[in-house]
C-alpha cells in the first residue's frame, strides 16, 4: 500500500473514531460495561504509545540526525524528546492545574456545573493539542511501516479518548450542540496534523527534510511517552479493577509495536 493511501485512510479513520467516541455518551451514557471495555482499550493503547515513543520514534530521531550529519555527538533526540514531554506537562499539569486551582479558590462564587464546564473545556484543549501532535507524527513519516506503527497506536487510543471527552462534557451539562462542536474540534485536530505534517515533509528536501523529520520524531516521542504514562497508564492503574488484564493489555500493546518496529 502506498504511503499516501495510508495517510488518507488515517485521515478518515481517525476523524470517524474520534467523533464516534465523543458522541457515544449521548446515546449510551457511561454504562459499567462500556467503561470496562474502554478501560482495557486504554491500557492497551498505553502500551502501544510508550513503545512507539521509546522503540520507534526515538530510534528514528537518532537515525535521522546521523543521516543529516549534524556534526555533534550530543544526544539531540533525547534532549528534544525531553522538551516535548515537559511541554505537554506544562500545558496539562501547570497551566490547566492553575486554572483548576483558581476554580477552587472561587468555588463559593461559582456553581459546580460552571466548574465542571471549565474543566471540560480544558480537557478539550489538552486532548486537541495531543491529537494535533499525533497527526503531524503520521504526516511527517516517509515510510509505510513507520506510519502504520504510529497509526495503530493512535487508533487504539482514539475512541476511548473521545469517549472520555464526551462523558466529561455531558457531565458538565454541556448542551447537545455545544458538545458536538467540542467533539468535532477535537476530532479534526489529528487529520489537520496529518495534512500539516505531510505538507512540511513534502516541501522540505535533502538535509533540511532529514533534520525536520528527526526533530519532529524526537519531539513526538516525548509527547507519546507523556500520553502513555501520565495520560493513560497512571489513571488506569490507579483504579483497582482488572489490574491483571490491564497489565496484559499494556504489555501486548508494547510487544505489538516492538514486533512491527522490526520492519519499520
C-alpha positions as CSV (number, residue, x, y, z in Angstrom):
1,X,0.0,0.0,0.0
2,X,1.3,3.5,-0.9
3,X,2.2,5.9,1.8
4,X,-0.3,8.5,0.6
5,X,-3.1,5.9,0.8
6,X,-2.1,5.2,4.4
7,X,-2.3,8.8,5.3
8,X,-5.6,9.4,3.5
9,X,-7.0,6.3,5.3
10,X,-5.7,7.5,8.6
11,X,-7.3,10.9,8.0
12,X,-10.8,9.4,7.5
13,X,-10.5,6.6,10.1
14,X,-9.2,8.8,12.9
15,X,-11.7,11.5,12.3
16,X,-14.5,9.0,12.4
17,X,-13.2,7.2,15.5
18,X,-12.7,10.5,17.5
19,X,-16.2,11.8,16.6
20,X,-17.9,8.4,17.2
21,X,-16.2,8.1,20.6
22,X,-17.1,11.6,21.6
23,X,-20.8,11.4,20.8
24,X,-21.3,7.9,22.1
25,X,-22.2,9.1,25.6
26,X,-25.2,10.9,24.0
27,X,-26.6,7.5,23.1
28,X,-25.4,5.1,25.8
29,X,-24.1,7.2,28.6
30,X,-21.4,5.8,31.0
31,X,-22.6,2.2,31.4
32,X,-20.4,-0.2,33.5
33,X,-19.8,-2.5,30.5
34,X,-18.7,0.3,28.2
35,X,-16.4,1.7,30.9
36,X,-14.7,-1.7,31.3
37,X,-14.2,-2.0,27.5
38,X,-12.7,1.5,27.2
39,X,-10.5,0.9,30.3
40,X,-8.9,-2.2,28.8
41,X,-8.6,-0.4,25.4
42,X,-6.9,2.5,27.1
43,X,-4.4,0.2,28.8
44,X,-3.6,-1.5,25.5
45,X,-3.2,1.9,23.9
46,X,-0.8,3.0,26.7
47,X,1.5,0.1,25.9
48,X,1.3,1.0,22.2
49,X,2.1,4.6,22.9
50,X,5.1,4.1,25.2
51,X,6.6,1.6,22.8
52,X,6.1,3.8,19.8
53,X,7.8,6.6,21.6
54,X,10.7,4.7,23.1
55,X,11.3,2.0,20.5
56,X,10.3,3.6,17.2
57,X,10.3,7.3,17.3
58,X,13.4,7.9,19.4
59,X,15.2,5.4,17.2
60,X,14.1,7.2,14.0
61,X,15.1,10.5,15.5
62,X,18.6,9.3,16.3
63,X,18.9,7.7,12.8
64,X,17.7,11.0,11.2
65,X,20.3,13.1,12.9
66,X,23.0,10.6,11.9
67,X,21.9,10.7,8.3
68,X,21.8,14.5,8.3
69,X,25.3,14.6,9.8
70,X,24.6,17.4,12.3
71,X,28.2,17.3,13.5
72,X,27.7,16.6,17.2
73,X,27.8,13.6,19.5
74,X,25.2,15.2,21.8
75,X,22.1,13.0,22.1
76,X,19.8,15.5,20.4
77,X,16.9,13.1,20.0
78,X,16.8,12.6,23.8
79,X,17.0,16.3,24.6
80,X,14.2,17.1,22.2
81,X,12.1,14.3,23.5
82,X,12.5,15.6,27.0
83,X,11.4,19.1,25.7
84,X,8.3,17.5,24.2
85,X,7.5,15.7,27.4
86,X,7.9,18.8,29.5
87,X,5.9,20.9,27.1
88,X,2.8,18.7,27.4
89,X,3.4,18.6,31.2
90,X,3.5,22.4,31.3
91,X,0.2,22.6,29.4
92,X,-1.7,19.8,31.2
93,X,-0.3,20.0,34.8
94,X,0.8,23.6,35.3
95,X,-1.5,25.7,33.1
96,X,-4.6,23.6,33.5
97,X,-3.7,23.0,37.1
98,X,-3.6,26.7,37.9
99,X,-7.0,27.2,36.2
100,X,-8.4,24.3,38.4
101,X,-6.8,25.9,41.5
102,X,-8.4,29.2,40.6
103,X,-11.8,27.5,40.4
104,X,-11.2,26.0,43.8
105,X,-10.5,29.4,45.3
106,X,-13.6,31.0,43.8
107,X,-15.9,28.0,44.4
108,X,-18.2,30.0,46.6
109,X,-18.9,32.3,43.7
110,X,-19.3,29.6,41.1
111,X,-21.7,26.7,40.8
112,X,-20.4,23.1,40.5
113,X,-21.8,23.0,37.0
114,X,-19.8,26.0,35.9
115,X,-16.6,24.5,37.4
116,X,-17.2,21.2,35.6
117,X,-17.8,23.1,32.3
118,X,-14.4,24.9,32.6
119,X,-12.7,21.5,33.3
120,X,-14.4,20.0,30.3
121,X,-13.2,22.9,28.1
122,X,-9.7,22.5,29.4
123,X,-9.8,18.8,28.6
124,X,-10.9,19.7,25.0
125,X,-7.9,21.9,24.6
126,X,-5.4,19.4,26.0
127,X,-6.7,16.5,24.0
128,X,-6.7,18.6,20.9
129,X,-3.0,19.5,21.3
130,X,-2.2,15.8,21.8
131,X,-4.2,15.0,18.7
132,X,-2.5,17.6,16.6
133,X,0.9,16.3,17.6
134,X,-0.1,12.7,16.8
135,X,-1.4,13.7,13.4
136,X,1.8,15.6,12.5
137,X,3.8,12.5,13.5
138,X,1.9,10.4,10.9
139,X,2.1,13.1,8.3
140,X,5.8,13.6,8.7
141,X,6.6,9.9,8.2
142,X,8.2,9.0,4.8
143,X,8.0,5.2,5.2
144,X,4.8,3.0,5.2
145,X,5.8,0.7,8.1
146,X,6.6,3.7,10.3
147,X,3.3,5.4,9.5
148,X,1.4,2.2,10.2
149,X,3.1,1.7,13.6
150,X,2.1,5.2,14.7
151,X,-1.4,4.8,13.2
152,X,-2.0,1.5,15.2
153,X,-1.2,3.3,18.4
154,X,-3.4,6.2,17.7
155,X,-6.4,4.1,16.5
156,X,-6.3,2.1,19.7
157,X,-6.5,5.3,21.8
158,X,-8.7,7.5,19.8
159,X,-12.1,6.0,20.6
160,X,-11.6,5.8,24.4
161,X,-10.1,9.3,24.4
162,X,-13.1,10.7,22.6
163,X,-15.4,8.9,24.9
164,X,-13.7,10.3,27.9
165,X,-14.1,13.8,26.4
166,X,-17.8,13.2,25.6
167,X,-18.5,11.9,29.1
168,X,-16.7,15.0,30.6
169,X,-18.8,17.4,28.5
170,X,-22.0,15.5,29.2
171,X,-21.4,15.5,33.0
172,X,-20.7,19.3,32.8
173,X,-24.2,19.8,31.4
174,X,-23.0,20.9,28.0
175,X,-25.9,21.4,25.6
176,X,-26.0,18.8,22.8
177,X,-25.0,21.2,20.0
178,X,-22.1,22.6,22.0
179,X,-21.0,19.1,23.0
180,X,-21.0,18.1,19.3
181,X,-19.0,21.2,18.3
182,X,-16.4,20.5,21.0
183,X,-16.1,16.8,20.0
184,X,-15.7,17.9,16.3
185,X,-13.0,20.4,17.2
186,X,-11.1,17.6,18.9
187,X,-11.8,15.1,16.1
188,X,-10.5,17.3,13.3
189,X,-7.1,18.0,15.0
190,X,-5.4,14.7,14.1
191,X,-6.5,15.0,10.4
192,X,-5.3,18.6,10.4
193,X,-2.0,17.4,11.8
194,X,-1.7,14.7,9.1
195,X,-2.1,17.3,6.4
196,X,0.3,19.7,8.1
197,X,3.0,17.1,8.6
198,X,2.6,15.8,5.0
199,X,2.9,19.3,3.6
200,X,6.0,20.1,5.6
201,X,7.6,16.8,4.7
202,X,6.9,17.3,1.0
203,X,8.0,20.9,1.0
204,X,11.4,20.3,2.7
205,X,14.1,18.4,0.7
206,X,17.5,17.0,1.3
207,X,19.3,17.6,4.6
208,X,16.6,20.0,5.7
209,X,13.9,17.3,5.5
210,X,16.1,14.9,7.4
211,X,16.6,17.3,10.2
212,X,12.9,18.2,10.3
213,X,11.8,14.6,10.5
214,X,14.4,13.8,13.1
215,X,13.4,16.8,15.2
216,X,9.7,16.0,15.0
217,X,10.2,12.3,15.6
218,X,12.1,13.1,18.8
219,X,9.6,15.8,19.9
220,X,6.6,13.4,19.2
221,X,8.4,10.7,21.1
222,X,8.4,12.8,24.2
223,X,4.7,13.6,23.8
224,X,3.8,10.0,23.2
225,X,5.7,8.9,26.3
226,X,3.8,11.6,28.3
227,X,0.4,10.5,27.0
228,X,1.3,6.8,27.8
229,X,2.5,7.4,31.3
230,X,0.7,10.5,32.8
231,X,-2.3,10.5,30.4
232,X,-3.2,6.8,30.2
233,X,-1.4,4.2,32.4
234,X,-1.2,6.3,35.5
235,X,-5.0,6.8,35.6
236,X,-5.9,3.2,34.5
237,X,-3.7,1.6,37.2
238,X,-4.8,4.0,39.9
239,X,-8.2,2.2,39.7
240,X,-8.0,-1.3,41.5
241,X,-10.3,-3.1,39.0
242,X,-8.9,-5.5,36.3
243,X,-5.3,-4.8,37.1
244,X,-4.0,-8.1,35.7
245,X,-6.0,-7.7,32.5
246,X,-4.9,-4.1,32.1
247,X,-1.2,-5.0,32.5
248,X,-1.6,-7.8,30.0
249,X,-3.2,-5.3,27.6
250,X,-0.4,-2.8,28.0
251,X,2.2,-5.5,27.6
252,X,0.6,-6.8,24.4
253,X,0.4,-3.3,23.0
254,X,4.2,-2.8,23.7
255,X,5.0,-6.2,22.2
256,X,3.0,-5.4,19.1
257,X,4.9,-2.2,18.4
258,X,8.2,-3.9,19.2
259,X,7.5,-6.6,16.5
260,X,6.2,-4.0,14.0
261,X,9.4,-1.9,14.5
262,X,11.5,-4.8,13.2
263,X,10.3,-3.8,9.7
264,X,9.7,-0.1,10.4
